[in-house]
Amino acid sequence: MFDSLTERLTASLNNISSKSKLSEDNIQETLREVRMALLEADVALSVVKSFIDQVRLRAIGEEVHKSLSPGQIFVKIVSDELTRIMGEENDSLNLTTQPPGVILMAGLQGAGKTTTTAKLGLWLKNRDKKKVMVVSTDVYRPAAIDQLRTLSEEAGIQFFESNTDQKPIDIARAALVEAKKQFVDVLIVDTAGRLHVDEDMMGEIKDLHSCVNPIETLFVVDAMTGQDAANTAKSFSELLPLTGVILTKTDGDARGGAALSVRSITGKPIEFMATGEKIDALEAFYPDRVASRILGMGDVLSLIEEAEQKIDKKKAQKLAKKIKKGKKFDLEDFKDQIQQMNNMGGISSMLDKMPGMGGMAKAAQEKMADNPFGRMEVIINSMTPGERRYPDSINGSRKRRIATGSGTQIQDINRLLKQHKQMQKMMKKLSKKGGMAAMMRGMGGMMGGGAGPGRR
């Protein structure tokens, strides 16, 4: 989400971080560049002004003058202030109530509310071990109920049936009764969206709010709308008691203005951000971690948490034992690693969370725009079990057969085998040293020499 903002900010802050002494001139010049970067990222003007004033005030204060490395302290001040305007710390959902705790989802049409309802249900099921039920009260969009039913099945959470002949308030009331009967921990109520905040919409959602008495009322907003997202959330919060915000489509061409404006403008915390189309692509919003990402410093904590949730531990342990015993890392293992990286959002997503790797993440994303991992899997699936176990047995005639079966060319097969060799070497090093440096070299090798099969 913050690609262009990160690029602009890191460029301007790198110039000052190496300074042994800060002057009014170089502070002013850097702040001017920071101000332009924030405005170009569509951050609200009032937020930009407050941010710049606070940074300037602290930059000319004692904490900088007494420091041995004032340039680096200046960067820390910028990081602290970014964290401050986004809310200091993560505001987790308040679910301390007699079950079922009700979460009411509100938002405009097209913000991704229905998808986010299912994502949140899966999050609560996996992270908080809650028994979750979802219900759609959107009787105006015929596909809304079907969409939520399908998504809830994918997420493995309960779905309360409704239809377009019913009144939204009757659906919500019946769902609440059923949730109590089923001893559900959390009931998430999806509501109808509108093209703008209008009286009919507000009247309906106010009635729903009174009926279900939610412990959390979350506003779902499209991050790609920039500071308009914050203004819309503000208008909504003036009419309905919102408790928090969920940013969607943060993986798109969003400039970051919404994330940096919502808290200041609405006073409501950003609780989550949706980071992709997959059902598990939802992250808790931690202002300090997001500030670190914006400044190109990575987000190792989120990477570790994601790995804990998404990496198949049994497979990882099995592979570790295999390598330690001196057995070779074969193409079946390679395919498993590809799938694990895809579960983590791919190499670019992982690199984006590693300190100093923001630029490499962008390069990886550009190189891998045509999804080479998917093509690698197709190639490996076109091999016999014996070829996967013994890659060295793949000669010219076998390569031609594999290329025909996978719809690729021989050079694609050669490239994959070369990348497998690089990964094999990396795994051998990891088994001896267990070092991050070895892992990064392996990833660099996978990205080097072309983006993977299909790149011509």
C-alpha positions as CSV (number, residue, x, y, z in Angstrom):
1,M,0.0,0.0,0.0
2,F,2.8,2.4,0.9
3,D,5.2,1.8,-2.0
4,S,5.4,5.3,-3.4
5,L,5.3,6.9,0.1
6,T,8.0,4.6,1.3
7,E,10.2,5.4,-1.7
8,R,9.8,9.2,-1.2
9,L,10.2,9.2,2.6
10,T,13.2,6.8,2.7
11,A,15.0,8.9,0.0
12,S,14.6,12.1,1.9
13,L,15.3,10.6,5.4
14,N,18.4,8.8,4.1
15,N,19.9,12.2,3.2
16,I,19.6,13.4,6.8
17,S,20.2,10.3,8.8
18,S,23.9,10.4,8.0
19,K,24.3,14.0,9.2
20,S,26.4,14.5,12.3
21,K,24.7,17.8,12.9
22,L,21.3,19.1,12.2
23,S,20.7,22.7,11.2
24,E,17.5,24.7,10.6
25,D,18.2,24.5,6.9
26,N,18.6,20.8,6.5
27,I,15.6,20.1,8.8
28,Q,13.4,22.5,6.8
29,E,14.5,21.0,3.5
30,T,13.8,17.4,4.7
31,L,10.4,18.4,6.2
32,R,9.4,20.0,2.9
33,E,10.1,16.8,1.1
34,V,8.3,14.8,3.8
35,R,5.3,17.1,3.6
36,M,5.1,16.7,-0.2
37,A,5.4,12.9,0.1
38,L,2.5,12.8,2.6
39,L,0.3,15.1,0.4
40,E,1.0,13.0,-2.7
41,A,0.0,9.9,-0.7
42,D,-3.4,11.7,-0.2
43,V,-3.1,12.2,3.5
44,A,-5.5,14.8,4.8
45,L,-4.0,18.3,4.9
46,S,-4.9,18.8,8.6
47,V,-3.1,15.6,9.5
48,V,0.0,16.6,7.4
49,K,0.1,20.0,9.1
50,S,-0.1,18.5,12.6
51,F,2.5,15.8,11.8
52,I,5.0,18.3,10.4
53,D,4.5,20.7,13.3
54,Q,5.2,18.0,15.8
55,V,8.3,16.7,14.0
56,R,9.7,20.2,13.7
57,L,9.0,20.9,17.4
58,R,10.8,17.7,18.5
59,A,13.6,18.1,15.9
60,I,14.8,21.4,17.3
61,G,14.4,20.2,20.9
62,E,16.8,18.8,23.5
63,E,16.5,15.1,22.4
64,V,18.2,15.8,19.1
65,H,20.9,18.3,20.3
66,K,22.0,16.0,23.1
67,S,22.2,13.0,20.8
68,L,25.4,11.6,19.4
69,S,23.6,10.8,16.1
70,P,21.0,13.5,15.6
71,G,20.3,12.4,12.0
72,Q,19.2,9.0,13.3
73,I,17.2,10.5,16.1
74,F,15.4,12.6,13.5
75,V,14.3,9.4,11.7
76,K,13.1,8.0,15.0
77,I,11.0,11.1,15.6
78,V,9.4,10.7,12.2
79,S,8.6,7.1,13.0
80,D,7.2,8.0,16.4
81,E,4.9,10.7,14.9
82,L,3.7,8.3,12.2
83,T,2.8,5.9,14.9
84,R,1.1,8.6,16.9
85,I,-1.2,9.7,14.1
86,M,-2.2,6.1,13.4
87,G,-3.1,5.4,17.0
88,E,-0.1,4.4,19.1
89,E,-1.1,0.8,19.6
90,N,-3.3,-2.0,18.3
91,D,-6.9,-1.7,19.6
92,S,-8.1,-5.3,19.8
93,L,-11.8,-6.1,19.5
94,N,-13.7,-6.0,22.8
95,L,-15.5,-9.3,23.1
96,T,-15.9,-9.4,26.9
97,T,-19.6,-9.8,27.0
98,Q,-22.2,-12.5,27.6
99,P,-22.1,-14.7,24.4
100,P,-23.0,-14.1,21.7
101,G,-21.0,-10.9,21.3
102,V,-22.4,-9.1,18.2
103,I,-20.2,-7.3,15.6
104,L,-22.1,-5.1,13.2
105,M,-20.4,-4.4,9.9
106,A,-21.2,-1.1,8.2
107,G,-19.9,0.6,5.1
108,L,-20.5,1.9,1.6
109,Q,-21.2,-0.2,-1.5
110,G,-18.2,-1.8,-3.0
111,A,-15.9,-1.5,0.0
112,G,-15.6,-5.2,0.4
113,K,-17.8,-5.5,3.4
114,T,-19.2,-9.0,2.7
115,T,-15.8,-10.5,2.0
116,T,-14.4,-8.8,5.1
117,T,-17.2,-10.3,7.2
118,A,-16.1,-13.8,6.3
119,K,-12.4,-12.9,6.8
120,L,-13.1,-11.5,10.3
121,G,-15.0,-14.7,11.1
122,L,-12.1,-16.8,10.1
123,W,-9.7,-14.6,12.0
124,L,-11.8,-15.0,15.2
125,K,-12.1,-18.7,14.7
126,N,-8.3,-19.3,14.1
127,R,-6.8,-16.7,16.4
128,D,-9.2,-16.4,19.3
129,K,-10.7,-19.9,19.0
130,K,-14.2,-18.5,18.9
131,K,-17.3,-20.2,17.6
132,V,-18.5,-17.8,14.9
133,M,-21.8,-17.3,13.0
134,V,-22.3,-14.8,10.2
135,V,-25.6,-13.5,8.7
136,S,-26.4,-11.2,5.8
137,T,-29.1,-8.6,6.1
138,D,-28.4,-7.2,2.7
139,V,-31.7,-7.9,0.9
140,Y,-31.0,-5.4,-1.8
141,R,-28.1,-7.0,-3.6
142,P,-29.3,-10.5,-4.7
143,A,-25.9,-12.0,-4.7
144,A,-24.9,-10.8,-1.3
145,I,-26.5,-13.6,0.7
146,D,-25.1,-16.3,-1.7
147,Q,-21.7,-14.7,-1.5
148,L,-21.6,-14.7,2.3
149,R,-22.8,-18.3,2.3
150,T,-20.0,-19.4,0.0
151,L,-17.4,-17.5,1.9
152,S,-18.5,-18.9,5.2
153,E,-18.3,-22.4,3.9
154,E,-14.7,-21.7,2.8
155,A,-13.9,-20.2,6.2
156,G,-15.5,-23.1,8.1
157,I,-17.9,-20.9,10.1
158,Q,-21.6,-21.1,10.7
159,F,-24.0,-19.3,8.3
160,F,-27.5,-18.2,9.2
161,E,-29.8,-18.4,6.2
162,S,-31.8,-15.4,5.0
163,N,-33.6,-14.3,1.9
164,T,-34.5,-11.2,0.0
165,D,-38.2,-11.4,1.0
166,Q,-37.4,-10.7,4.6
167,K,-36.9,-7.4,6.4
168,P,-33.3,-6.8,7.6
169,I,-34.3,-6.3,11.2
170,D,-36.3,-9.6,11.2
171,I,-33.2,-11.4,9.8
172,A,-31.0,-9.9,12.5
173,R,-33.4,-10.7,15.3
174,A,-33.8,-14.4,14.2
175,A,-30.0,-14.8,13.8
176,L,-29.5,-13.5,17.3
177,V,-32.0,-16.0,18.7
178,E,-30.3,-18.9,16.7
179,A,-26.8,-17.8,17.8
180,K,-27.9,-18.1,21.5
181,K,-29.4,-21.6,20.8
182,Q,-26.2,-22.7,19.1
183,F,-24.0,-21.3,21.9
184,V,-22.2,-19.1,19.4
185,D,-19.4,-16.9,20.8
186,V,-19.6,-14.2,18.1
187,L,-22.3,-13.2,15.7
188,I,-21.2,-11.0,12.8
189,V,-24.0,-9.1,11.0
190,D,-23.3,-8.0,7.5
191,T,-25.4,-5.0,6.4
192,A,-26.4,-3.4,3.1
193,G,-24.1,-0.9,1.5
194,R,-25.1,2.3,-0.3
195,L,-23.4,4.5,-2.9
196,H,-23.3,7.3,-0.3
197,V,-24.4,8.0,3.3
198,D,-28.1,8.6,3.0
199,E,-31.1,8.8,5.4
200,D,-32.7,5.5,4.4
201,M,-29.4,3.6,4.9
202,M,-28.8,5.3,8.3
203,G,-32.4,4.7,9.5
204,E,-32.1,1.0,8.6
205,I,-28.7,0.4,10.2
206,K,-29.7,2.4,13.3
207,D,-32.7,0.0,13.7
208,L,-30.4,-2.9,13.3
209,H,-28.0,-1.5,15.9
210,S,-30.8,-1.0,18.4
211,C,-32.1,-4.6,17.7
212,V,-28.8,-6.5,18.1
213,N,-27.0,-4.1,20.5
214,P,-23.5,-4.8,19.1
215,I,-20.4,-4.8,21.3
216,E,-18.4,-3.7,18.2
217,T,-19.6,-1.6,15.2
218,L,-17.0,-1.6,12.5
219,F,-16.8,0.6,9.5
220,V,-15.3,-1.1,6.4
221,V,-13.7,1.3,4.0
222,D,-11.7,1.0,0.8
223,A,-8.1,2.2,1.4
224,M,-7.9,3.1,-2.3
225,T,-10.2,6.1,-1.8
226,G,-7.4,7.9,0.2
227,Q,-8.4,10.7,2.6
228,D,-12.0,10.4,1.3
229,A,-12.1,7.1,3.2
230,A,-11.4,9.0,6.4
231,N,-14.0,11.7,5.6
232,T,-16.7,9.1,4.9
233,A,-15.9,7.3,8.1
234,K,-16.2,10.6,10.0
235,S,-19.7,11.3,8.4
236,F,-20.8,7.8,9.3
237,S,-19.4,8.0,12.9
238,E,-21.5,11.2,13.5
239,L,-24.7,9.2,12.9
240,L,-23.7,5.8,14.3
241,P,-21.6,4.8,17.3
242,L,-18.7,3.3,15.5
243,T,-16.0,1.5,17.5
244,G,-13.4,1.0,14.8
245,V,-12.4,0.8,11.2
246,I,-11.3,-2.0,8.8
247,L,-9.2,-0.9,5.8
248,T,-9.7,-3.1,2.7
249,K,-7.8,-3.4,-0.6
250,T,-4.6,-2.3,1.0
251,D,-2.8,-4.6,-1.5
252,G,-4.0,-2.5,-4.4
253,D,-2.7,0.8,-5.8
254,A,-3.4,2.6,-2.5
255,R,-1.2,5.5,-1.6
256,G,-1.6,5.2,2.2
257,G,-3.6,8.4,2.8
258,A,-6.5,6.5,4.4
259,A,-4.3,4.7,7.0
260,L,-2.6,7.9,8.0
261,S,-5.8,10.0,8.1
262,V,-8.6,7.8,9.6
263,R,-7.6,7.9,13.3
264,S,-6.9,11.7,13.4
265,I,-10.1,12.6,11.5
266,T,-12.5,10.2,13.1
267,G,-11.0,9.4,16.5
268,K,-11.8,5.8,15.8
269,P,-9.0,3.1,15.7
270,I,-8.1,1.1,12.7
271,E,-8.6,-2.5,13.9
272,F,-7.7,-4.5,10.8
273,M,-6.5,-4.2,7.2
274,A,-7.4,-6.6,4.4
275,T,-4.2,-7.4,2.5
276,G,-5.4,-9.5,-0.4
277,E,-8.3,-11.5,-2.0
278,K,-7.7,-14.7,-0.1
279,I,-10.1,-15.6,2.8
280,D,-7.1,-15.5,5.3
281,A,-5.7,-12.1,4.0
282,L,-6.6,-10.1,7.1
283,E,-4.1,-8.5,9.5
284,A,-4.5,-6.8,12.8
285,F,-3.4,-3.2,12.4
286,Y,-0.4,-2.2,14.6
287,P,0.5,1.5,14.1
288,D,4.1,1.0,15.1
289,R,4.6,-1.9,12.7
290,V,2.9,0.0,9.9
291,A,5.1,3.0,10.6
292,S,8.1,0.7,10.4
293,R,7.0,-0.6,7.0
294,I,6.4,2.9,5.7
295,L,10.0,3.9,6.6
296,G,11.3,0.7,4.9
297,M,12.4,-0.8,8.2
298,G,10.3,-4.0,7.8
299,D,7.9,-5.7,10.2
300,V,9.6,-8.8,11.5
301,L,6.9,-9.3,14.3
302,S,4.1,-9.6,11.8
303,L,6.2,-11.9,9.6
304,I,6.8,-14.2,12.6
305,E,3.1,-14.2,13.5
306,E,2.1,-15.0,10.0
307,A,4.7,-17.8,9.8
308,E,3.3,-19.2,13.0
309,Q,-0.2,-19.3,11.6
310,K,0.4,-20.3,8.0
311,I,3.5,-22.5,7.8
312,D,2.7,-26.2,8.0
313,K,4.8,-27.1,11.0
314,K,4.7,-30.9,10.4
315,K,6.0,-30.5,6.9
316,A,8.7,-28.1,8.1
317,Q,9.9,-30.5,10.8
318,K,9.8,-33.4,8.4
319,L,12.0,-31.5,5.9
320,A,14.4,-30.3,8.6
321,K,14.9,-33.9,9.8
322,K,15.3,-35.1,6.2
323,I,18.0,-32.5,5.5
324,K,19.8,-33.2,8.8
325,K,20.0,-36.9,7.9
326,G,21.9,-35.9,4.7
327,K,19.1,-36.6,2.3
328,K,18.8,-34.4,-0.7
329,F,16.2,-31.6,-1.1
330,D,14.2,-32.9,-4.1
331,L,11.6,-31.4,-6.4
332,E,8.7,-32.6,-4.2
333,D,10.2,-30.6,-1.3
334,F,10.7,-27.7,-3.7
335,K,7.0,-27.7,-4.5
336,D,6.1,-27.8,-0.8
337,Q,8.3,-24.7,-0.2
338,I,6.6,-22.9,-3.2
339,Q,3.2,-23.6,-1.6
340,Q,4.4,-22.4,1.8
341,M,5.7,-19.1,0.3
342,N,2.4,-18.7,-1.5
343,N,0.6,-19.1,1.8
344,M,2.7,-16.3,3.2
345,G,1.7,-14.0,0.3
346,G,4.7,-14.9,-1.9
347,I,8.3,-13.7,-1.8
348,S,7.5,-10.0,-2.3
349,S,5.1,-10.0,0.7
350,M,7.8,-11.7,2.9
351,L,10.6,-9.4,1.8
352,D,8.4,-6.4,2.4
353,K,8.3,-7.3,6.1
354,M,12.1,-7.8,6.4
355,P,14.2,-4.8,7.4
356,G,15.8,-3.0,4.5
357,M,14.2,-5.3,1.9
358,G,11.4,-2.9,0.7
359,G,13.2,-2.2,-2.5
360,M,13.9,-5.8,-3.2
361,A,10.2,-6.6,-2.5
362,K,9.1,-4.2,-5.2
363,A,11.6,-5.6,-7.7
364,A,10.4,-9.1,-6.8
365,Q,6.8,-8.1,-7.4
366,E,7.6,-6.6,-10.8
367,K,9.6,-9.7,-11.8
368,M,6.9,-12.0,-10.6
369,A,3.8,-10.3,-12.0
370,D,3.1,-13.3,-14.2
371,N,2.9,-15.7,-11.2
372,P,5.9,-18.0,-11.9
373,F,5.3,-20.0,-8.7
374,G,2.0,-21.3,-10.2
375,R,3.8,-22.2,-13.4
376,M,6.6,-24.0,-11.4
377,E,3.9,-26.2,-9.7
378,V,2.4,-27.1,-13.1
379,I,5.9,-28.1,-14.4
380,I,6.6,-30.2,-11.3
381,N,3.2,-31.8,-11.5
382,S,4.0,-32.9,-15.0
383,M,6.9,-35.0,-13.8
384,T,6.9,-38.6,-12.7
385,P,7.4,-39.3,-9.0
386,G,10.8,-40.7,-9.9
387,E,11.8,-37.5,-11.6
388,R,10.7,-35.4,-8.7
389,R,12.8,-37.5,-6.3
390,Y,15.8,-37.7,-8.6
391,P,16.0,-34.4,-10.6
392,D,19.4,-35.4,-12.1
393,S,17.6,-38.1,-14.1
394,I,15.8,-35.5,-16.2
395,N,17.5,-35.6,-19.6
396,G,16.7,-34.0,-22.9
397,S,13.8,-36.3,-23.9
398,R,12.3,-36.1,-20.4
399,K,12.5,-32.3,-20.6
400,R,10.6,-32.3,-23.9
401,R,7.9,-34.5,-22.5
402,I,7.5,-32.3,-19.3
403,A,7.4,-29.1,-21.4
404,T,4.7,-30.6,-23.6
405,G,2.7,-31.7,-20.6
406,S,3.0,-28.4,-18.7
407,G,2.5,-26.1,-21.7
408,T,5.9,-24.6,-21.3
409,Q,9.2,-24.6,-23.1
410,I,12.5,-26.5,-22.5
411,Q,14.2,-23.3,-21.3
412,D,11.5,-23.0,-18.6
413,I,12.4,-26.5,-17.4
414,N,16.1,-25.7,-17.3
415,R,15.4,-22.5,-15.3
416,L,13.3,-24.4,-12.8
417,L,16.0,-27.1,-12.3
418,K,18.6,-24.3,-11.9
419,Q,16.4,-22.6,-9.2
420,H,15.9,-26.0,-7.5
421,K,19.7,-26.5,-7.3
422,Q,20.1,-23.0,-5.7
423,M,17.4,-23.8,-3.2
424,Q,19.0,-27.2,-2.5
425,K,22.3,-25.5,-1.7
426,M,20.5,-23.0,0.5
427,M,18.8,-25.8,2.5
428,K,22.2,-27.5,3.0
429,K,23.6,-24.3,4.4
430,L,20.6,-23.7,6.6
431,S,20.9,-27.2,8.0
432,K,24.5,-26.4,9.1
433,K,24.2,-22.7,10.1
434,G,20.5,-22.0,10.3
435,G,21.3,-18.4,9.2
436,M,19.0,-15.8,7.8
437,A,21.8,-14.7,5.4
438,A,21.7,-18.1,3.7
439,M,17.9,-17.9,3.4
440,M,18.2,-14.4,1.8
441,R,20.8,-15.6,-0.6
442,G,18.6,-18.5,-1.6
443,M,15.6,-16.2,-2.2
444,G,17.9,-13.8,-4.2
445,G,18.9,-16.8,-6.3
446,M,15.3,-17.7,-7.0
447,M,14.6,-14.2,-8.2
448,G,17.9,-13.8,-10.1
449,G,18.4,-14.9,-13.7
450,G,14.8,-14.3,-14.6
451,A,11.6,-14.3,-12.7
452,G,10.9,-18.0,-13.1
453,P,9.5,-20.2,-15.9
454,G,7.7,-18.3,-18.6
455,R,9.8,-15.2,-18.4
456,R,11.2,-14.6,-21.8
